[in-house]
């Protein structure tokens, strides 16, 4: 198998492949047939090899078929979350030079709204629902891209990153990239026929697309698509016998809160694997989840540009800490310019590295060295046994009075306080130095002074934040990842008020 659309054909045609948002079930054969029918409709409407097909969607069988249909047509699929604004979606369509836009109307009211706004028309029907299509577009930049014969080199997916520190980028991932990740993810998770994977992460994000959906196909597992996360829906899937949950840390926190509010324990008769990725894992959450389910909460690390898998812990070698585990097979990882503690920028080389950033050769050259190593922008260290630790973003490193301060260390300590639900730490430039600013979501009965006093008992002095702001919400991506680059702008008024107060205070 070399192409994404070949994955279903490798499984028994009558085996269950997809449980849709409405409970409808589709076998691998039915999924393959839907993808073939959809590819034929798209080609009849003018989709060509090398064209960009924007998929405005939420999790559903139509989404699943569309990913495979684009592969059959040798087009690039551009998955876009239907919950994005019209302005955001239009920017992706313009940058990608999209030929067409496809929608998932049954599973997503926002997708239907976008379809209406874009005057999409009904061009047919597949087993999962009607096919709504906008286009074809023939404006500037919509010409097909050159097509390579080898699937390892041919772009399958153009994925626009949300980004925590910079503007979105179009990441070109090849069939070779994604097929490698699908196989390795299925192997690490031990996915096999009989498993049911809960697909609650957004399918338009690399984590769900590659490490959940495509990995389920590679392992012969069924996937249950939930268009939106809710703790109740996930707990119902557990009770129904689903076996694997890949999620982001914030989803596990919501599950804990829901069960605590109801005073219940989960019923999960067949659950055997739970894993976390997409954001730093809080050690307190990890301990609570493991105690509740009696399973190790596996941690992992990856990026959109690495398709995404890089490292993972495993059920057969559980860890009590928050290391992201052993580096995956076939990958070379090195630490560039390590400090005295072995911490430096993580560089990666292997079959998972993207083809590049679309229409951005300069940024591509900055990201991928001539020797093939990708610069992650993440600070990391690697233990002698090959265990990988992520210390934070290189751009998020705070240098306070000459000391290196890694935000995840402070965040982990803050969330150990019983009143703190979530924390995010960033640096703020001030004349001649950098301040540490912590934002926290907390329960009643705690204030900044109390949190600082508590931290003084657990961290060295230079790691104590100059400001701890207790706020009501964080700016987040659809996955729940905190968008740290938006924190300072979002709460600039609070910091400005503090700055004004300092200016008017009498000097000692």
N, C-alpha and C positions, 0 to 999 in steps of 0.2 A: 504494500500500500504506500502510495506516494502523495496522493491528493486527498484533501479533506473529505470530498464526497464519497471516497471509497470506504470510509470507516463503517457505515452501516452494513455494507455488503459483506463485510467480514464476519458478521454475526448471524445467527439463525434467523430467518425471515419472520418466523412466528413468535420470537421472543419479545417481551415487552421492552420498549425503548423509552417512551415518553408518557408521563402522566401530565395532562395539560392543566391549565389554570382552572378549568371547569370540571375536572375529574375525568374527562375523556382520555382513553388510552390508545396509544399507537405502537404497533410493533416496529421492529427494525425494517421489515419489508415495507410497511405502510409509510414510514418516514422516508425511505429511499424513493418510493413511488411519488410521494408529495414533492420531494426535491426535484425529481425528473420532470414532473408536470409543471412545476413553477419555473424551472429553467427554460422549458419550451415556451411558456407564455412570455417570459422576459425577452427571449431572443426574438420572438415574433413581433414584439413591440419595439425592437431596435437595439437591444443590449448587445454589445460587441466584446470580444476578448480585449482585456486591457481597460475597459470602461470602469468607472467608479459607481457602484450601486449603494446609495445611502439607505440604511435600514433604520427607520424611526420606530423604535419598538420598546416593549417590555416583555418579560419572560413568558414564552408561550411556544406551542408547537409550530406556529407560523414562523416565529423567530428561528427555531431550530431548522426548519426546512429551508428558510431563506439563506442561511449560512452555507448550506450544502448546495443550494441551487446556484449561487454565485460561483462556487467552485466548479460546478459542471459547465457553466457558461464561460469559464476562464476569465471572469471579471473579478474586480476587487470589491469586497463588501466593506462598507463603512458603517459600523454599528453606532447608533446615536440614541441616547436615552430620551424617550418620548417626553420625559418630565422637564427637559431643558426648554428654555424660552425660545420663542420664534427667532429672536435676534441671534442667539447662540447657534441654533440649528442652521439658520441662513448663512452664518459665517463659515460653518463647516462645509456646507454645500458649495459655497463660492470657492473656498480654498482647495477643496478636493476636485473641483471641476466635475461635479457629479453629472452623470448621464441620466440617471433616474433616481426616484425616491420611492421606497416600498414601506408599507405600514403594517402594524399588527392591530387591526381595529377591534377584534373581539376581546382581546386581553387588556386593552388600554384606552381609556377615555381620552387622555392627552394625545395619543396617536391618532384617534379619530378627529380630534380638533385640528391637529396639524394637517391631516389629509384634506379636510375641508378648506383650510386656509390656503393650501397649495393646489386646490382644484384637482385633486386626484380623482381618477375614474376607475370604475370596476372593470377589470379585464378578464375575470374568470374566477374560478373557485377551486380550492384544494380541500382535502379532507378536514383540515383544521379551520377553514373559514374562507371568506372572500378575499380576493387579491385586489388591493387598492394600489394604484400606481400613478405617480406624477412624473411627467416627462414624456418622451425624451427631450433633453435639453441640448442645444447646439451652439451655445454661446462660447465666448473666449475661454480657452483652457479645458474644454470638454472632450478634446480628441482622445482616442484610446492611447494608452501607454504602450510602448513596445513590449512584446510578450516573449519571455524566455521559454525554451523548450523544457528545461529541467525544472521539475516542481520545487526542488530545493532552492532555486533562485527566483521563482516566480512569486510575485506578491499575491497573497490570498486575502489579507485583511489590512485595511488602513484604519488605524485606531487613534483617535485624538485623545491625548492625555488630559486629565483634569489639572494635574500639577499642583504641588503644595508650595512651590517657591517661584514659579515662572509661568509665562503664558502657555496655553495649550500648544502641543506640537503633533503633527501627523506622523505616526510611527508606522513604517512599512514592515509588516511581518509576512514571511514567506510560508508556503506550504511546508517546506522543510523545517522551519522554525517550529511551527505549530504541531506538526506531526511528531516531532521529537518530544515536545512538552506533553502531548497527550499520552504517549506511551510511557514516559517516565513518571508522570503524575499518577497514572493508573497503577503502575508498579509499586510506587511508594505507598499509596493508599491501600494497596491490596484489593482494588476494585475488581469485581468478578460478577458473572451472571448470578442473579438472585439478590444482589445488592440494590437498594434504592437510595439514590443520592438526592438530597434536598437542594434544589437549585433556586435559592432565595436571594443570592447575590445578583446584582444587575448583570444580565447577559451582555450588556454593552460595555462592561468592564473586563479587562484582560483576565482577572482572577476567575470569573465565572465562565467566560467564553472558552478559555484554553484549559484551565485546570479543573473545571467542573464539567461543563458540557462535553467538550471534545474528549476529555479523559474518560467520561462515562461511556461514550461510544467506543473508545479504544478498549475499555475493560469489559464491555458487554453488559454493563449495568443499566438499569433504568434510571431516569432522572425525573423528579417531580418538579415542575415549574411553578413557582409562586411569583406573581408579578410584583408584589409589594411585600416587604418584610413586616410581619407582626409576630410577637412572641407567641400569641395564641395559635397562629397558623403553624408555626414550627413545632410547637408542643403537640398539636393535633397530628402532625405528620409522624412524630415520634410514636405516639400512641397507636398509629395505624401500621407501625412496623417498619418504618424507614430506618436505614442502617448507617448512613454516612451524612455528616453535616460539615461542610466547609463554610466558614463565616468570618466576618471581621469582629474584632473584640467588642465593639459597641453592641453588636447583636447578642452576644453572650451576656453582657451587662443587662440588657433589656429582658432577657429570659430570667435572669436572677431576680430582677425587680418584680416581674409579673408573678413568679411563683411565691415570692415573699409576701406580696400584697394579698394573695389568696390563701396563704398559709398551707400550700400544697407542695408535694414532691412530684417530680415528673414521672410519667408512665412511659417507658421506652423499652419495650420487651426485646427488640432486636438491634438497638443502637450499639454499634461497635467501634465507631471511629468519629472523633470530633477534632476539628483543626481550626487554627486561626491564622490569618494573614492579612495583608493589605494595610496594616497599621501596627504600631508597637503594642505588644501584649502586656497588659498590666499584671504584675505578679499576684496582687490580691485577688483579681478576678480569676486568674488561672487556678489558684488554690481553691476558691469557692466552687468553681465549675467542676473541678476534678472530684471534690468531696461530694458534690450533689449527684453526679452521674456515675461515679466509680470508674472513670476512664481517664487516661492521660489526655490533656488538651494539648495536641501537637501544635507547634509553632513553625512558621515558615517565612521565607523571604523571597521576594522577586520584584521585578519591575516590568512595566509595559515593554520596554526596549529589550528585555531578555525573555519574553514570550510566555510566561513570566518567570518560570522556575529557576531558582539558584540553590536554595538549601532548604532542608526540612528535618524536623524531628520525626520519630516513627514510633508506632505502638510497641514494637519489639525492643526499643531502646528509649524508654521515656526519660524525660528530664524534669527536675523540680525547678530549674531556673528558667530564665527567659532567653536563653541562647536560641538561635534560629536553626540549629542542627547541623547535620553533615552536608557538605557540598555535594550536589547531585552528580551522577555519573557523566562522564564525557566533558566536564567543565574544568577549566583552569582558572583559579582565583588567586590573586596576589594582592598584597598591601603596598600601595605606593607611598613612599616617603613616610615610613612609620616613625612615631615619636618614641620616647624612652619606654613607654608602656606597650609598644607594638601597635598603636592605633594610627591608621592612615586611611587614605581613600581606597576603597575596594575597586579593583579592576577585574573584569571577567572576560574570558574568551571561550568560545564553544559554538555548537550548532544552534544555540538559542538566541544568538545576537541578531538584532534587527538588520534589515537591509539598509536602513537609514531613515532620516526625516524627510518627508515628502516636500519637494520643491524648496529644500533648504540645505544645499551642499555645504555651506560654511559651518552650520551647526552640526552637521553630520561629521565633518572632519574634526571638529572640536571634541565630539563624543567618542569617536572610534579611532584609536591610534593606528599608525601604519602597520603595526604588528598584529592587529586584529583585536586588541584588548579594548573593551568598552569601559569608559570612565563613568562609574555609577553616580558620583557625587555624594555617596554615602561613606561615612566614617565607620570603620570596622576593625576587628582584630580576628586573627585565626589562631586557635589553640594548637599545640603540637599534635593533637589527635585529629585535627581537621575540623573541629567545631567552629562554626562561624558565629560571631557576635556583631550585631549592628549597634553602633554607638550614637547614631544620629546623622542628619544631613550635614555635609561639609559646609554648606552655606549657613546652616543653623548653629554651627559651633560658636559659642560665646567666649570671647576672651575678656575676662574680667580682671583688671589690675594685673595683667600678665599671666593669669592662670587660665588654662583651658577648662571650660565648663560644658558638659554634655547634657543637653536638656532632658533626655530620657531618664537619667539618673534622678533628677529633681522631680520629674513627673511621677516616677515610680514611688518615691518617698511620700510625696503629697497624697497620693491615692491610698497610701496605707493609713492615713488619718481616717477614723471612722465616719467623719462628717463629709468627707470629700468623695464625690461620685466620679469625677473626671478632671484631668488637669492638662494644660498645655503650656509649655514654657518657650519663650523666644527671647532674643536679644534686642536691645534698643540702643542705638548709638547716642552718646552724649559727649560733650566736649572732653576730649582726652581719654575716654574710656568707653565701656559698654555696660549697660545695665541689664540685669536679669529681671524679666517681667513674667510673672506666672498668672494665668487665667484659670479659674477653677469654677466648677459647678459643685455646689455644696448644699447640705441640708441646713436647717435652722440651728441657731445657737453657736455659730462659729464666726469669727471675724478675722481680719488680716493679722492683728496683733497676736491672736491665739495661734494661728497657723505658723507665724514666724517663730514664736516661742517653741512650738512643737518641733519645727525643723532644726532649731539650734541644738536640740538634743539628739539629732540623728545625722546631721551633715556638718562638714567643716564650714567655717565662717564665710569663705569666699563664694560658696555655692548657695547661700541664702538669697532669695530674690529681693531686690530693692523694692519691688512692687508686687503685691498679690491682690489681684482684682477678682472679686467674687461676682460672677456674671450669670445671666439667665440662660444663655445659649452660646454655642460656638458656630461659626460658619463651617459648613461641612459639604463634602462631595456626596453624590447619591449613595455611595457605599457606606457612608458614615465617617469616612476619614476626615479628620480636622484639617481645614485649609489654613495652615499656620500663617501663610503670607497675608491673610486677610484679617488676622486678629488685631494687629496694631492699628490699621485704618478703621476697623469697625469700632474700636473703643478709644480712638484718638481723643475724643472729648473728655473722657475720664482722666487720661494721662495729662492732657493740657491743663485741666483744672488743678491737678496736683502740682504741675510745674509752676503755675501761677501762684499757688499757695506757698511753694518754696521760695519764690522770688520775694514775697512780701514778709516772710518770717524774719524777725530780727536776728542778726548774727550773734553767736554765743560770745 
